[in-house]
Amino acid sequence: MGKLQEFDITFTNNKVVYGPGESIGGTVRIRTGSSLQYKAIKVSCQGSCGISTKANDASWSLEEQYFNSTLSVADKGILPPGEHSFPFQFLIPVAVPTSFEGPFGKVISRVRAVIDTPRFSKDYKSQRLFYILNMLNLNEVSGIENPSCAVTTKKFNYLLVKTGTLMLKTCSDMGGYIPGQVIKLATEIHNKSGKDTGYVLASLIQKVTYKTKRPVYDLRTIAEVEGAGVKAGKHAEWREQIIVPPLPQSALANCSLIDIEYFIQVALKSPEAVVTLPIFIGNIPVNLSPSVAMPAAGVMPSAPPVEEDPEGAAGFSGDELPTKSHSQQDPSVPPVTMSPSAFSHAPGAALPPNHRTPNVSAPLFCLSTGATIPFYTEGNVTPIPTSCSLILPPEYSSCNYPQEPPPTYEESCSSVNSSFASEQ
């Protein structure tokens, strides 16, 4: 096997997830079959982000570095045959982003070890990745506990004859969630026309922006819920919920190359009418206790003003829309009660509220939204991907480029106003 039989890096207590400001320590283990001369044995700790305009590209168009420290654990000598251990320790800076991995870029951290040998000899290298979780406390986002609402009005036309109007209004119970929590949606549809509508679709959408010279927008539909249409002349209400799967947090604090946003989009297919609500995905849930004052460290995106129904809903009977399908759960089978063992590899993994309250002290960590979601933990447990059918996010391998981002509120309002004007 040559002179070098083993060259590995191990972390203290096998810990692979760290927070900003923590120290990361471990040991470089070397086993040689014969004497090995070296000029130096060095260990470095690096954190950086790289993005590209091509999916799964090995070379980056843009990069930024967050930390890079090097420690010399041995200077010029000879390693005799046998096993050798060299301890190391580094301090992770406070201003570092959470680890992230997507098709057009990643935020990555690693420890590297190098045996620098004399001239004309082969240098030996080893590395091991670790992951950073910079917790996003939703209580630091202003107005996060308040419901978020959006509304749009659509006029029906048939052969240049106005046949009535339709109003679509959607509200979420609050503005931010953590994985495992439930997004509660309340949708009203006032169909004041002589035509039935098509089905209604509620979607949880992730938008990742890679800030190259020509920004790349990667859109993912995380979950979908489909409801029935509304009969002519009817006022219907549709109440549904979406379980938030393991997802990267909103934004990426201290990263200037990648931005992550989430939206709830509710759309009617006929006539085409869409409303969009921005939401935050974080790590520490919203504290709804009125005695807790929340600092305004962030700005919650605001929805457009709720329009008043000019004609009122009087005279229209109210219906409760049935749900036709749900991407997170097969409607033909009874609800699944998840056991803690399904998340035994992820300490503190958040389960739906009807199962147990999320454990904030031991946060859920998800590296990306790929079809296989890696979880990482301390101790001797080998990381295992989740297999729960309720929380399968989209598959990155099916991505199309380029993707257009969801319309902003200003664009949505402009398009509604322009279409309204053209119909006058």
C-alpha positions in Angstrom: 0.0 0.0 0.0 3.0 2.3 -0.1 4.4 4.5 2.6 1.0 6.1 3.5 -1.6 3.6 4.6 -4.1 5.9 6.3 -4.6 9.7 6.2 -8.0 10.8 7.8 -9.5 13.7 9.6 -11.9 13.1 12.5 -13.9 15.7 14.4 -14.3 15.7 18.2 -17.3 13.6 19.1 -18.0 13.1 15.4 -19.7 16.4 15.4 -20.3 17.8 11.9 -22.8 20.6 12.4 -21.6 23.8 14.0 -22.9 27.3 14.8 -21.2 30.7 14.2 -18.7 31.5 16.9 -18.1 27.8 17.8 -14.8 26.1 17.9 -14.2 23.1 15.7 -11.6 20.6 16.8 -10.4 17.2 15.8 -7.5 15.0 14.9 -5.4 14.2 11.8 -4.6 10.5 11.8 -1.8 9.1 9.8 -0.5 5.5 9.5 2.6 4.8 7.6 4.1 1.5 6.4 7.6 2.9 6.2 9.4 6.0 7.1 8.0 9.1 5.5 10.0 12.3 5.2 8.0 15.6 5.3 8.7 19.3 5.2 5.5 20.2 7.1 2.1 18.9 8.1 -0.6 21.6 7.8 -4.3 21.7 8.6 -6.6 24.5 7.2 -10.2 25.4 7.9 -12.0 27.1 5.0 -15.5 28.4 4.3 -16.7 29.8 1.0 -19.5 30.2 -1.5 -19.3 29.5 -5.3 -22.0 30.0 -8.0 -22.2 29.3 -11.7 -24.6 29.8 -14.6 -24.4 26.1 -15.5 -26.0 23.4 -13.4 -23.7 21.2 -11.4 -20.6 23.0 -12.8 -17.3 22.1 -11.1 -15.8 25.6 -11.8 -17.4 28.7 -10.3 -18.2 32.0 -12.1 -18.1 33.9 -8.8 -16.7 33.0 -5.4 -16.5 34.6 -1.9 -14.6 33.5 1.1 -15.8 33.6 4.7 -12.8 32.2 6.6 -9.5 30.6 5.8 -7.1 29.6 8.7 -4.0 27.4 8.5 -2.3 25.6 11.3 1.1 23.8 11.1 0.9 20.7 13.3 4.4 19.4 12.5 7.5 21.0 11.0 10.1 19.2 9.0 10.9 15.7 10.1 10.4 12.0 9.5 7.3 9.9 10.4 8.5 6.5 11.5 6.3 3.4 10.6 3.2 3.2 12.7 0.2 5.4 13.7 0.4 9.2 14.4 -2.1 11.7 15.6 -2.0 15.5 15.3 -4.8 17.5 17.1 -6.1 20.8 15.7 -8.7 23.4 16.7 -10.2 26.4 14.9 -12.6 29.1 15.7 -15.5 29.6 13.3 -16.3 33.4 12.8 -19.6 34.8 13.9 -20.5 36.3 10.5 -20.9 33.1 8.4 -23.9 31.8 6.4 -25.7 28.5 6.8 -24.4 25.7 4.6 -26.4 25.3 1.4 -26.2 23.2 -1.7 -28.1 23.8 -5.0 -27.6 23.1 -8.7 -26.0 26.4 -9.5 -23.9 27.0 -6.3 -23.2 26.1 -2.8 -22.0 27.4 0.6 -19.4 24.9 1.8 -17.1 24.5 4.8 -14.2 22.0 5.1 -11.1 21.0 7.0 -8.1 20.1 4.9 -4.8 18.4 5.8 -1.7 18.3 3.7 1.6 16.4 4.1 4.2 18.6 2.4 7.0 16.3 1.2 10.5 17.2 -0.1 11.0 18.2 -3.7 10.0 15.7 -6.4 8.1 13.6 -3.9 4.3 13.3 -3.8 2.3 15.6 -1.5 -0.6 13.9 0.3 -3.9 15.6 0.9 -7.1 14.8 2.8 -10.3 16.8 3.5 -13.5 16.5 5.4 -16.7 18.6 5.1 -18.6 20.1 8.0 -21.8 22.1 8.1 -22.8 25.4 9.6 -26.3 26.3 10.8 -26.8 30.0 11.4 -30.1 30.0 13.1 -32.9 32.2 11.7 -35.1 33.4 14.6 -38.5 34.3 13.1 -39.2 36.4 16.1 -36.7 38.9 14.9 -38.7 39.6 11.7 -41.1 42.5 12.2 -44.8 41.6 11.9 -44.1 37.9 11.4 -47.0 36.9 13.8 -49.6 38.7 11.7 -51.7 37.1 9.0 -50.7 37.9 5.4 -53.4 38.5 2.8 -53.7 39.3 -0.9 -56.6 39.8 -3.2 -57.3 40.2 -6.9 -60.3 40.9 -9.1 -61.0 39.5 -12.5 -63.7 40.6 -15.0 -65.4 38.0 -17.2 -65.9 38.8 -20.9 -67.7 36.7 -23.5 -67.9 38.0 -27.1 -67.2 41.5 -25.8 -70.1 41.3 -23.4 -69.3 41.6 -19.7 -70.8 38.7 -17.8 -69.6 39.5 -14.3 -66.6 39.6 -12.0 -64.6 37.2 -9.8 -62.7 38.0 -6.6 -59.9 35.8 -5.3 -58.7 36.4 -1.8 -56.2 34.4 0.3 -54.8 34.7 3.8 -52.2 32.7 5.7 -52.4 32.5 9.5 -49.0 34.2 10.0 -45.9 35.1 8.0 -43.3 32.6 9.1 -42.8 28.9 9.8 -40.3 26.3 10.7 -40.0 22.8 9.2 -42.8 20.6 10.6 -45.2 23.4 11.2 -48.5 23.8 9.2 -49.3 26.7 7.0 -53.0 27.4 7.4 -54.6 28.9 4.3 -58.1 30.5 4.0 -59.2 31.3 0.5 -62.4 33.1 -0.6 -63.7 33.1 -4.2 -66.7 35.3 -5.2 -67.9 34.1 -8.6 -70.4 36.8 -9.7 -70.7 35.6 -13.2 -72.6 33.1 -15.3 -69.6 30.8 -15.8 -68.1 28.1 -13.5 -64.4 28.5 -12.6 -61.7 26.0 -13.1 -60.0 24.3 -10.2 -58.0 26.3 -7.6 -54.4 25.4 -6.8 -52.3 26.5 -3.7 -48.5 26.0 -4.0 -45.6 26.5 -1.7 -42.8 27.8 -3.9 -39.1 28.2 -3.3 -37.1 30.8 -5.3 -33.3 30.6 -5.2 -31.5 33.5 -6.8 -27.8 33.0 -7.9 -26.4 36.5 -8.3 -24.2 36.1 -11.3 -23.9 38.8 -14.0 -27.0 37.4 -15.5 -28.9 36.2 -12.4 -30.1 32.6 -12.4 -33.6 32.0 -10.8 -34.2 28.5 -9.7 -37.9 27.9 -8.9 -39.2 24.9 -7.1 -42.8 23.9 -6.3 -42.4 22.3 -2.9 -46.0 21.3 -2.3 -49.3 21.6 -4.0 -53.0 21.4 -2.9 -55.8 21.3 -5.4 -59.4 22.3 -4.7 -62.6 22.1 -6.8 -64.0 25.0 -8.9 -66.7 27.4 -8.0 -70.2 27.3 -9.6 -71.6 30.3 -11.4 -73.0 32.9 -8.9 -71.5 31.2 -5.9 -69.4 32.5 -3.0 -67.1 29.7 -1.8 -64.5 29.3 0.9 -61.6 26.9 0.8 -59.5 26.1 3.9 -56.4 24.0 3.6 -53.0 23.5 5.1 -49.5 22.6 4.0 -46.9 20.9 6.1 -43.6 22.7 5.8 -41.0 20.0 4.8 -37.3 20.3 5.8 -36.1 23.3 3.8 -33.2 25.8 3.9 -34.0 28.9 5.8 -35.1 32.1 4.0 -32.3 34.4 2.9 -28.8 33.3 3.6 -27.4 35.8 6.2 -23.9 37.0 5.4 -24.0 35.5 1.9 -24.1 38.0 -1.0 -24.2 35.5 -3.9 -27.2 33.3 -3.1 -30.7 34.4 -1.9 -33.6 32.2 -0.9 -37.2 33.2 -0.8 -40.5 31.4 -0.3 -44.0 32.2 -1.5 -47.5 30.8 -1.2 -49.3 31.1 -4.5 -53.0 30.5 -5.0 -54.2 30.4 -8.6 -57.4 29.8 -10.5 -56.9 28.2 -13.8 -60.1 29.5 -15.5 -60.2 32.4 -15.5 -56.6 32.9 -14.8 -56.2 34.7 -11.5 -53.3 34.6 -9.1 -52.4 35.9 -5.7 -49.0 35.6 -4.0 -48.0 35.7 -0.4 -44.4 35.9 0.8 -43.5 33.8 3.8 -40.3 33.2 5.8 -38.9 29.7 6.6 -36.7 29.8 9.7 -35.3 27.7 12.5 -36.8 29.2 15.7 -40.7 29.4 15.6 -42.8 32.4 16.1 -43.7 33.0 19.8 -47.3 34.0 19.7 -47.4 34.9 23.4 -48.7 38.5 23.7 -46.3 39.1 26.6 -43.2 38.7 24.4 -42.1 41.8 22.5 -40.5 41.1 19.2 -37.6 43.2 18.0 -37.8 44.6 14.5 -34.6 43.2 13.1 -36.0 42.5 9.7 -38.7 43.8 7.4 -41.6 41.5 6.5 -42.6 41.9 2.8 -46.0 43.5 2.7 -48.9 42.3 0.7 -50.8 44.7 -1.5 -53.8 46.4 0.2 -56.8 44.2 0.6 -59.5 45.4 -1.8 -63.0 45.9 -0.6 -65.7 43.9 -2.5 -67.5 46.6 -4.4 -70.7 44.7 -4.9 -70.7 42.7 -1.6 -71.4 39.0 -1.1 -75.0 39.5 -0.3 -77.3 37.3 -2.3 -74.6 34.7 -3.0 -74.7 31.4 -1.2 -71.5 30.2 0.5 -70.0 26.8 -0.3 -67.1 24.9 1.3 -64.7 23.8 -1.5 -63.5 20.2 -1.3 -59.8 19.4 -1.7 -59.2 17.2 -4.7 -55.5 16.3 -4.2 -52.5 17.1 -2.0 -48.9 16.5 -3.1 -47.8 15.7 0.5 -50.3 13.0 1.3 -52.4 10.5 -0.7 -56.0 11.5 0.0 -57.1 7.8 -0.4 -55.4 6.8 2.8 -56.0 7.9 6.4 -53.6 10.5 7.8 -50.2 9.2 8.8 -49.1 9.5 12.4 -45.3 9.8 12.2 -43.3 8.2 15.0 -40.1 9.8 16.4 -38.1 6.9 15.0 -38.8 8.2 11.5 -36.6 11.1 12.5 -34.2 9.3 14.8 -31.2 10.4 12.7 -32.0 14.1 13.1 -32.2 15.1 16.8 -34.9 17.6 17.4 -36.3 17.2 13.9 -39.6 19.1 13.8 -42.7 17.1 13.4 -46.2 18.4 12.7 -47.7 20.2 15.7 -50.3 17.5 16.2 -47.5 15.1 17.0 -45.2 17.1 19.3 -43.8 20.6 19.8 -40.6 21.3 17.9 -37.5 21.2 20.0 -35.8 24.5 19.5 -32.7 23.5 21.5 -31.9 20.7 19.0 -32.7 22.2 15.6 -33.5 20.4 12.4 -30.8 20.9 9.8 -31.3 20.4 6.1 -28.5 21.1 3.6 -30.6 21.4 0.5 -34.0 20.7 -1.0 -32.9 17.7 -3.1 -35.0 14.6 -3.3 -32.7 13.0 -0.8 -32.4 15.3 2.2 -29.3 14.8 4.3 -29.5 15.2 8.0 -26.4 15.5 10.2 -26.0 14.8 13.9 -23.4 14.4 16.7 -22.2 11.1 18.0 -21.6 7.9 16.2 -24.9 8.0 14.2 -24.4 7.7 10.5 -26.3 10.4 8.6 -29.4 8.8 7.0 -31.7 10.6 4.4 -35.4 11.0 5.3 -37.9 8.7 3.8 -41.2 10.1 5.1 -43.7 10.4 2.3 -45.3 13.5 3.9 -42.2 15.8 3.4 -40.7 15.0 0.1 -39.4 18.2 -1.5 -38.7 18.6 -5.3 -35.9 17.0 -7.1 -33.1 19.3 -8.3 -32.0 17.0 -11.2 -35.2 18.0 -13.1 -34.4 21.7 -13.1 -34.8 23.8 -16.2 -32.7 26.9 -16.9 -33.4 29.8 -17.0 -36.4 30.1 -14.7 -38.3 33.2 -14.3 -39.0 34.4 -10.7 -42.6 34.8 -9.4 -44.0 38.2 -10.1 -43.6 40.8 -7.4 -46.6 42.4 -5.8 -46.0 45.6 -7.9 -45.9 43.5 -11.1 -49.0 41.5 -10.0 -51.0 44.7 -9.3 -49.8 46.2 -12.6 -50.9 43.2 -14.6 -54.3 43.1 -12.9 -54.8 46.9 -13.5 -53.7 46.7 -17.1 -55.9 43.7 -17.9 -58.8 45.5 -16.1 -58.2 48.6 -18.2 -58.0 46.7 -21.5 -61.4 45.2 -20.8 -63.1 48.5 -20.3 
